[in-house]
Amino acid sequence: MLRELKGGLTALALVVAGVLFAVSVDLGIPGQALLQSLRFHIAAALLGLVVLLFVAGAWRRAWVFVFVFAISVGQGAAIIYHQQEARIALAATPGKPLLKLLSFNLLSGNQNGENIARFIAGSGADVAVLMEAAPIASHVGILRQVYPYYAGCDDGSRCGGVVLLSRTPLADITVQSMSGAWQNRLVTASTTIDGQKLNIVAAHLVKPYFDDFAAEEFAKLGAVIGRLDGPLVLAGDFNAAAWSASIDGLVQRRNLAPGPSYPATWPVRLGPLGVPIDNVFTRAPLVISEVNALDDAMGSNHRGLLAEIRLTGS
């Protein structure tokens, strides 16, 4: 019986280790970007099997899988370290609070539109980036009292449902498509807050298992960001974690920095154990001093993010 248990645990561990290998090595296989977002969840599953192997007395096999676990987690940790290294250096410079930003995928079929609109209006955010914004279509009057300026869809039901709301006037507005999968899911604008002009980019990318479309969208997003000069905030639903190759590549190429943490946003039922597929990034001299996921998703399948952003060098 014990021998069979060891064999079964080893087989399961081999499967999970194989998945981790697919995460860590670029094999060009469909869905690999999705696995990369789940790297630490998969590694946790392998660690659980390692513990069971130790308990079962399969010490040698367990140590082999510990090695695989350490390699994959170490690789993921290195990605996070490099992202945070740039942010920490910027955050160490003097500055002042500049804006509060809300980023929230509302879920197109959400029936809590009025409650969401009232929450957004009372959130204290200077800028709100909303995806799948149809739920607020009938409640824009609530929002206009606080956010008289907007870009994207005026009623939340067109333009792919991406809406950018602002307390301060918006200029240089563009609404673009990133691929043929979805239309008009990239909104850019500039605004001036306390005398500081900044660019705001709102994006809702396809799911990572749409490999060709996903690659096309990240290329388009990177090109658009590259054409914008000066301070910049990028927020939205990326359908991928910040440590996935596609997002990390964008962060490195465009000199972006994440927040000090990566709050889990999806699926809602997993709470803090979920995956951080909604993200906020900044470009110097802006830096995120704090970012938190909303406690209440209000009927959405995503938890929204609230980010406090500072202007450094002032």
C-alpha positions as CSV (number, residue, x, y, z in Angstrom):
1,M,0.0,0.0,0.0
2,L,2.8,2.4,0.9
3,R,4.6,1.6,-2.3
4,E,1.5,2.4,-4.3
5,L,1.0,5.6,-2.4
6,K,4.6,6.7,-3.2
7,G,4.1,5.8,-6.9
8,G,0.8,7.8,-7.1
9,L,2.3,10.8,-5.4
10,T,5.4,10.7,-7.6
11,A,3.2,10.5,-10.8
12,L,1.2,13.5,-9.7
13,A,4.4,15.4,-8.8
14,L,5.9,14.6,-12.2
15,V,2.8,16.1,-13.9
16,V,2.9,19.3,-11.8
17,A,6.7,19.5,-12.3
18,G,6.2,19.2,-16.0
19,V,3.7,22.1,-15.9
20,L,6.2,24.2,-14.0
21,F,8.8,23.4,-16.6
22,A,6.4,24.7,-19.2
23,V,6.1,27.9,-17.1
24,S,9.8,28.4,-16.7
25,V,11.0,27.7,-20.3
26,D,9.6,29.5,-23.4
27,L,8.3,26.6,-25.4
28,G,6.0,28.6,-27.6
29,I,3.0,26.4,-26.8
30,P,-0.6,27.7,-26.6
31,G,-1.7,28.8,-23.2
32,Q,1.8,29.1,-21.8
33,A,1.2,32.7,-20.8
34,L,-1.8,31.5,-18.7
35,L,0.4,29.0,-16.9
36,Q,3.0,31.8,-16.2
37,S,0.3,33.8,-14.3
38,L,-0.4,30.7,-12.3
39,R,3.3,30.0,-11.5
40,F,3.1,30.4,-7.8
41,H,-0.2,28.5,-7.5
42,I,1.2,25.6,-9.4
43,A,4.4,25.7,-7.3
44,A,2.3,25.6,-4.2
45,A,0.5,22.5,-5.5
46,L,3.9,20.8,-6.1
47,L,5.1,21.8,-2.6
48,G,2.0,20.1,-1.1
49,L,2.9,16.9,-3.0
50,V,6.5,17.2,-1.8
51,V,5.4,17.3,1.8
52,L,3.3,14.2,1.2
53,L,6.3,12.4,-0.4
54,F,8.4,13.3,2.7
55,V,5.7,11.9,5.0
56,A,5.5,8.8,2.9
57,G,9.2,8.3,3.2
58,A,10.1,8.9,-0.4
59,W,12.9,11.2,0.6
60,R,15.0,11.1,-2.6
61,R,12.1,11.8,-4.9
62,A,10.9,14.6,-2.7
63,W,14.3,16.3,-2.8
64,V,14.3,16.1,-6.6
65,F,10.9,17.9,-6.7
66,V,12.1,20.4,-4.1
67,F,14.8,21.4,-6.6
68,V,12.3,21.8,-9.4
69,F,10.1,23.9,-7.0
70,A,13.1,26.1,-6.0
71,I,14.1,26.8,-9.6
72,S,10.7,27.9,-10.7
73,V,9.9,30.0,-7.6
74,G,13.3,31.5,-7.8
75,Q,12.8,32.5,-11.4
76,G,9.5,34.1,-10.5
77,A,11.0,35.8,-7.5
78,A,13.8,37.3,-9.7
79,I,11.2,38.8,-12.0
80,I,9.4,40.4,-9.1
81,Y,12.7,41.6,-7.6
82,H,13.8,43.4,-10.8
83,Q,10.4,45.1,-11.0
84,Q,10.5,46.2,-7.4
85,E,14.1,47.3,-7.6
86,A,13.2,50.1,-10.0
87,R,10.1,51.1,-8.0
88,I,12.0,51.2,-4.7
89,A,14.7,53.4,-6.1
90,L,12.1,55.9,-7.3
91,A,10.0,55.7,-4.2
92,A,13.0,56.7,-2.1
93,T,13.2,60.1,-3.7
94,P,11.2,63.0,-2.2
95,G,7.8,63.7,-3.5
96,K,4.2,64.5,-2.8
97,P,0.8,62.7,-3.3
98,L,-0.7,63.5,-6.7
99,L,-3.7,61.3,-7.4
100,K,-5.8,58.4,-6.3
101,L,-6.8,56.0,-9.1
102,L,-9.5,53.4,-9.2
103,S,-9.3,50.5,-11.7
104,F,-12.2,48.1,-11.9
105,N,-13.6,45.5,-14.3
106,L,-17.3,45.8,-13.6
107,L,-18.5,42.6,-15.5
108,S,-20.8,43.5,-18.4
109,G,-23.8,41.6,-17.0
110,N,-23.5,42.9,-13.5
111,Q,-26.9,43.9,-12.1
112,N,-25.5,46.2,-9.4
113,G,-24.8,49.2,-11.6
114,E,-26.4,51.9,-9.4
115,N,-24.5,50.7,-6.3
116,I,-21.2,50.6,-8.3
117,A,-21.8,54.1,-9.6
118,R,-22.4,55.4,-6.1
119,F,-19.3,53.6,-4.8
120,I,-17.2,55.1,-7.6
121,A,-18.6,58.6,-7.0
122,G,-17.7,58.3,-3.3
123,S,-14.4,56.5,-3.7
124,G,-12.3,59.7,-3.6
125,A,-10.5,58.6,-6.8
126,D,-9.3,61.4,-9.0
127,V,-9.3,59.1,-12.0
128,A,-11.4,55.9,-12.6
129,V,-10.5,53.3,-15.2
130,L,-13.5,51.0,-15.8
131,M,-13.7,47.9,-18.0
132,E,-16.9,46.2,-19.1
133,A,-18.6,49.3,-18.0
134,A,-22.1,48.6,-19.3
135,P,-23.6,48.2,-15.7
136,I,-23.2,52.0,-15.2
137,A,-24.8,53.0,-18.5
138,S,-28.1,53.9,-16.8
139,H,-26.4,55.7,-13.9
140,V,-24.0,58.1,-15.5
141,G,-25.8,61.0,-13.9
142,I,-24.5,59.9,-10.5
143,L,-21.0,59.9,-11.9
144,R,-21.1,63.2,-13.8
145,Q,-21.6,65.1,-10.6
146,V,-18.1,64.0,-9.5
147,Y,-16.4,63.2,-12.8
148,P,-17.5,65.7,-15.4
149,Y,-14.8,64.6,-17.9
150,Y,-14.6,61.2,-19.6
151,A,-12.9,59.3,-22.4
152,G,-14.0,56.1,-24.1
153,C,-17.7,55.4,-24.0
154,D,-20.2,58.0,-22.8
155,D,-22.7,55.4,-21.8
156,G,-20.5,52.5,-21.0
157,S,-22.1,50.2,-23.6
158,R,-20.1,51.0,-26.7
159,C,-16.4,51.2,-27.5
160,G,-15.7,47.8,-25.9
161,G,-17.0,49.1,-22.6
162,V,-13.7,50.8,-21.5
163,V,-14.3,54.1,-19.8
164,L,-11.9,56.7,-18.3
165,L,-13.5,59.1,-15.8
166,S,-11.7,62.2,-14.4
167,R,-12.2,65.1,-12.0
168,T,-9.9,67.2,-14.1
169,P,-10.2,68.1,-17.9
170,L,-9.0,65.4,-20.3
171,A,-7.1,66.2,-23.5
172,D,-5.3,64.2,-26.3
173,I,-8.0,61.5,-26.1
174,T,-7.7,58.4,-28.3
175,V,-9.8,55.3,-28.5
176,Q,-8.1,52.4,-30.3
177,S,-8.3,48.7,-30.9
178,M,-5.3,46.5,-30.0
179,S,-6.3,43.5,-32.2
180,G,-9.1,42.1,-34.1
181,A,-10.4,40.1,-31.1
182,W,-12.1,43.1,-29.5
183,Q,-12.7,46.6,-30.6
184,N,-11.7,49.9,-28.9
185,R,-10.3,48.5,-25.7
186,L,-7.4,50.9,-25.4
187,V,-8.2,54.5,-24.2
188,T,-5.5,57.1,-23.7
189,A,-5.8,60.7,-22.5
190,S,-3.8,63.4,-20.7
191,T,-4.8,65.5,-17.8
192,T,-3.2,68.1,-15.4
193,I,-3.4,67.7,-11.7
194,D,-1.9,70.3,-9.3
195,G,0.0,71.7,-12.2
196,Q,1.5,68.4,-13.3
197,K,0.6,67.0,-16.7
198,L,0.4,63.2,-17.0
199,N,-0.7,60.5,-19.4
200,I,-3.4,58.0,-18.5
201,V,-3.6,54.7,-20.4
202,A,-6.6,52.4,-19.9
203,A,-6.4,48.9,-21.3
204,H,-8.4,45.7,-21.4
205,L,-6.4,42.9,-23.0
206,V,-7.6,39.5,-24.2
207,K,-7.1,36.4,-22.2
208,P,-3.6,35.0,-22.6
209,Y,-4.6,31.7,-24.3
210,F,-5.5,33.8,-27.4
211,D,-1.8,33.6,-28.2
212,D,-1.5,35.5,-31.4
213,F,-4.1,38.1,-30.4
214,A,-2.4,38.5,-27.0
215,A,1.0,39.0,-28.6
216,E,-0.5,41.5,-31.0
217,E,-2.2,43.5,-28.2
218,F,0.9,43.7,-26.0
219,A,2.9,44.9,-29.1
220,K,0.3,47.6,-29.8
221,L,0.1,48.7,-26.2
222,G,3.8,48.9,-25.9
223,A,4.0,51.0,-29.1
224,V,1.3,53.4,-27.9
225,I,3.0,53.9,-24.5
226,G,6.3,54.5,-26.4
227,R,4.9,57.4,-28.2
228,L,3.7,59.2,-25.1
229,D,6.2,61.5,-23.4
230,G,6.4,62.3,-19.7
231,P,4.7,60.9,-16.6
232,L,2.3,58.0,-17.3
233,V,-0.1,55.8,-15.5
234,L,-1.2,52.5,-17.1
235,A,-4.1,50.6,-15.6
236,G,-6.6,48.0,-16.5
237,D,-7.4,44.3,-16.9
238,F,-4.4,42.5,-18.4
239,N,-5.8,39.0,-17.9
240,A,-2.2,38.1,-16.8
241,A,-0.1,38.6,-13.7
242,A,2.8,41.1,-13.6
243,W,5.3,38.3,-13.5
244,S,4.2,36.7,-16.8
245,A,6.6,37.1,-19.6
246,S,4.3,39.4,-21.7
247,I,3.7,41.9,-18.9
248,D,7.3,41.8,-17.6
249,G,8.6,42.4,-21.1
250,L,6.3,45.4,-21.4
251,V,7.4,46.7,-18.0
252,Q,11.1,46.4,-18.9
253,R,10.8,47.9,-22.4
254,R,8.8,50.9,-21.4
255,N,10.4,51.6,-18.0
256,L,7.3,51.0,-16.0
257,A,7.0,50.2,-12.3
258,P,4.4,48.2,-10.4
259,G,2.9,49.0,-7.0
260,P,4.6,47.8,-3.8
261,S,2.4,44.7,-3.9
262,Y,0.4,42.6,-6.3
263,P,-3.2,42.3,-4.9
264,A,-5.1,39.3,-6.1
265,T,-8.2,40.3,-8.2
266,W,-9.5,37.2,-9.8
267,P,-11.4,35.0,-9.1
268,V,-13.2,36.9,-6.4
269,R,-14.1,33.8,-4.4
270,L,-10.4,33.1,-3.8
271,G,-9.9,36.5,-2.2
272,P,-6.2,37.2,-1.5
273,L,-5.3,33.7,-2.8
274,G,-6.4,34.6,-6.4
275,V,-4.4,35.9,-9.3
276,P,-3.4,39.5,-9.8
277,I,-4.6,39.9,-13.4
278,D,-5.7,43.5,-12.9
279,N,-2.7,45.9,-12.6
280,V,-1.6,49.5,-12.2
281,F,1.8,50.7,-13.4
282,T,3.5,54.1,-13.5
283,R,6.4,55.7,-15.3
284,A,8.8,58.1,-13.6
285,P,8.5,60.6,-12.0
286,L,5.2,58.9,-10.9
287,V,5.4,56.1,-8.4
288,I,2.7,54.0,-6.7
289,S,3.0,54.3,-2.9
290,E,0.1,52.0,-2.1
291,V,-2.3,49.7,-4.0
292,N,-5.1,47.6,-2.5
293,A,-7.9,45.4,-3.8
294,L,-11.5,46.3,-3.0
295,D,-13.0,44.1,-0.2
296,D,-16.4,44.1,-2.0
297,A,-16.5,43.1,-5.7
298,M,-20.2,44.3,-5.9
299,G,-21.2,41.5,-8.2
300,S,-18.2,41.6,-10.5
301,N,-15.9,38.6,-11.1
302,H,-12.9,40.9,-10.5
303,R,-11.9,42.8,-7.4
304,G,-11.2,46.5,-8.2
305,L,-7.9,48.2,-7.3
306,L,-7.4,51.5,-5.5
307,A,-3.9,53.0,-6.0
308,E,-2.3,56.0,-4.3
309,I,0.2,57.7,-6.7
310,R,3.0,60.1,-5.8
311,L,4.9,62.6,-7.9
312,T,8.6,62.3,-7.1
313,G,11.3,64.9,-7.5
314,S,9.0,67.7,-6.3
